[in-house]
Amino acid sequence: MNIKKATLSDLESIAHLFNEYRIFYKRPSNTEGAKTFIQERLTTGDSVIFLAGDDQGVIGFTQLYPTFTSIGMKRAWILNDLYVSEDARGAGVGQALLHKARTFARETGAASICLSTAPDNDMARRLYEKNGYRQDQIFLHYELEL
């Protein structure tokens, strides 16, 4: 397995996995919308995507969005998406993607990586906790849907 930073030449592979990721979170399939969204992220550079691949092709990805911590006066990253294709789960792909995200965050001088996941996504929660992520006990997370 290898992990690499995605480029526009990876668009089709990412879009396919991104669509699967959205379906996992109970969104309707929208391959063209997924492709457009990922193409915009890669073109504008407003996210960084890492791909995991093997001999069969792309089997997982993670997408990081930049932000800043005012209190820490440093860059931070939001790990917004992490997805591994069903047939590749349990083979260390998620672990490798998290390791790459951590290495990248350190290389960019970030103070932290934050993420959110569904409360019932037990497999992901175990993976995150195994890798040192802890549920925030200091701040409550709020969201305003528009």
C-alpha positions in Angstrom: 0.0 0.0 0.0 1.2 3.5 -0.7 -0.1 6.9 0.4 0.2 9.9 -1.8 -1.1 13.5 -2.1 -3.9 13.6 -4.6 -3.7 15.7 -7.8 -6.2 16.4 -10.6 -5.1 13.2 -12.4 -6.6 11.2 -9.5 -10.0 12.9 -9.8 -12.0 9.9 -11.1 -10.7 7.6 -8.4 -11.3 10.1 -5.6 -14.8 11.0 -6.8 -15.8 7.4 -6.8 -14.6 6.9 -3.2 -16.0 10.3 -2.1 -19.4 9.2 -3.5 -19.2 6.0 -1.5 -18.3 8.0 1.6 -21.4 10.2 1.2 -23.6 7.1 0.7 -22.1 5.7 4.0 -23.4 8.9 5.7 -26.9 8.3 4.2 -26.7 10.8 1.4 -28.0 10.0 -2.1 -25.5 8.9 -4.7 -24.3 11.8 -6.8 -21.2 10.8 -8.8 -21.1 14.0 -10.9 -21.6 16.2 -7.8 -18.8 14.3 -6.0 -16.6 14.8 -9.0 -17.3 18.5 -9.2 -16.8 19.0 -5.5 -13.5 17.2 -5.4 -12.3 19.0 -8.6 -13.0 22.3 -7.0 -11.1 21.4 -3.8 -8.1 20.3 -5.9 -8.2 23.2 -8.3 -8.5 25.9 -5.6 -6.2 24.2 -3.1 -8.7 24.7 -0.2 -8.2 21.1 0.9 -5.4 18.5 0.9 -6.4 15.0 0.0 -4.3 11.9 0.6 -5.0 8.6 -1.2 -4.2 5.1 -0.2 -3.6 2.7 -3.1 -2.6 -0.8 -3.8 -2.3 -3.0 -6.9 -6.0 -2.8 -7.4 -6.2 1.0 -7.3 -7.3 3.6 -4.8 -8.8 2.0 -1.7 -9.1 5.0 0.7 -8.7 8.7 1.2 -8.6 11.4 3.8 -9.4 15.1 3.2 -8.0 17.8 5.4 -9.2 21.5 5.5 -7.0 24.2 6.9 -8.0 26.4 9.7 -6.3 28.3 12.6 -6.4 28.3 16.3 -6.6 31.8 17.6 -5.7 30.8 21.1 -2.7 28.8 20.0 -1.9 31.3 17.2 -1.1 28.5 14.8 -2.4 26.6 11.9 -4.7 23.6 12.6 -6.3 21.0 10.3 -9.8 19.7 10.2 -9.8 16.0 9.2 -13.2 16.2 7.5 -13.2 13.0 5.6 -11.7 9.5 6.1 -13.0 6.6 4.1 -11.7 3.1 3.2 -13.5 1.0 0.7 -15.4 -1.9 2.3 -13.3 -4.6 0.9 -10.1 -3.0 2.2 -11.2 -2.4 5.8 -9.3 -4.1 8.5 -6.0 -4.0 6.5 -4.5 -0.9 8.2 -5.5 1.6 5.5 -7.2 3.9 7.9 -4.3 3.7 10.2 -1.9 4.6 7.4 -4.0 7.6 6.3 -4.2 8.9 9.9 -0.4 8.5 10.2 0.1 10.5 6.9 -2.3 13.2 8.1 -0.4 13.5 11.4 3.0 13.7 9.6 1.6 16.3 7.2 0.2 18.4 10.1 3.5 18.4 11.9 5.3 19.3 8.7 3.1 22.4 8.2 3.6 23.5 11.8 0.0 22.8 12.9 -1.1 22.8 16.5 -3.7 20.1 16.1 -6.0 18.0 13.9 -9.6 17.9 14.8 -12.4 15.7 13.5 -16.0 14.8 13.9 -17.6 11.4 13.4 -21.1 10.0 13.9 -21.7 8.8 17.5 -22.6 5.3 16.2 -19.5 4.9 14.0 -17.8 2.6 16.5 -15.2 1.3 14.1 -14.0 4.8 13.3 -14.1 6.0 16.9 -11.9 3.1 18.0 -9.4 3.9 15.2 -9.3 7.6 16.2 -8.9 6.8 19.9 -6.2 4.2 19.2 -4.3 7.0 17.4 -4.5 9.5 20.2 -7.6 11.4 19.3 -9.7 12.3 22.4 -13.3 13.5 22.6 -13.2 17.2 23.6 -14.2 17.7 27.2 -13.5 21.4 27.3 -15.6 22.9 24.5 -19.0 22.0 23.1 -19.3 21.9 19.3 -22.2 23.8 17.8 -23.4 24.1 14.2 -25.8 26.4 12.4 -27.3 24.7 9.3 -28.1 27.1 6.5 
